[in-house]
């Protein structure tokens, strides 16, 4: 059995989001969330260690914005 690498438990969510990096500006869905990270389901191209500007919609008119570092990317 593989040992969990995450430092904080994740909660399953379905939150609208958008992000902007050096090579893309995309819409997305955040599918899990914790104190130390999240999973962003999206298109677009990013590089590991790239900083992206991420906005997650928590309510219809309210969102949170922050810088995030990409730790993994699937193609």
MOLINNOR-V210045 format. One record per residue. N is the residue number from 1. PHI is phi in degrees with one decimal (NA if undefined). PSI is psi in whole degrees, -180 to 180 (999 if undefined). Layout:
BEGIN
n-><N;N>
phi-><PHI;PHI>
psi-><PSI;PSI>
END
This chain:
BEGIN
n-><1;2;3;4;5;6;7;8;9;10;11;12;13;14;15;16;17;18;19;20;21;22;23;24;25;26;27;28;29;30;31;32;33;34;35;36;37;38;39;40;41;42;43;44;45;46;47;48;49;50;51;52;53;54;55;56;57;58;59;60;61;62;63;64;65;66;67;68;69;70;71;72;73;74;75>
phi-><NA;-77.4;-78.1;-65.8;-94.3;-73.4;-89.0;-138.3;-64.8;-102.8;-110.1;-74.9;-141.3;-142.8;-118.4;-66.8;-150.8;-147.6;-145.6;-139.7;-124.8;-66.4;-118.7;-150.8;-136.0;-138.4;-89.3;-158.7;-130.0;-87.2;-106.5;-151.3;-148.6;-148.4;-65.6;-112.6;173.5;-156.2;-108.1;-111.3;-93.2;-162.9;-98.7;96.1;-119.0;-136.1;-115.1;-58.0;79.2;-69.6;-91.0;-126.0;-90.5;-118.6;-121.7;-112.7;-81.5;-93.8;-138.5;-56.0;-117.1;-117.0;-139.6;-117.9;-124.5;-166.1;-83.2;-135.4;-101.1;-74.4;-108.1;-159.8;-146.4;-108.1;-107.5>
psi-><134;136;139;130;-16;144;-12;145;147;146;134;131;172;89;133;144;169;156;160;128;-167;-31;-3;157;116;159;162;174;128;122;-16;155;143;-178;-25;2;-179;165;125;115;116;173;-169;171;130;162;146;138;-2;141;132;152;120;132;123;126;118;-29;179;-40;-2;135;168;143;141;164;141;146;132;126;-16;150;139;146;999>
END
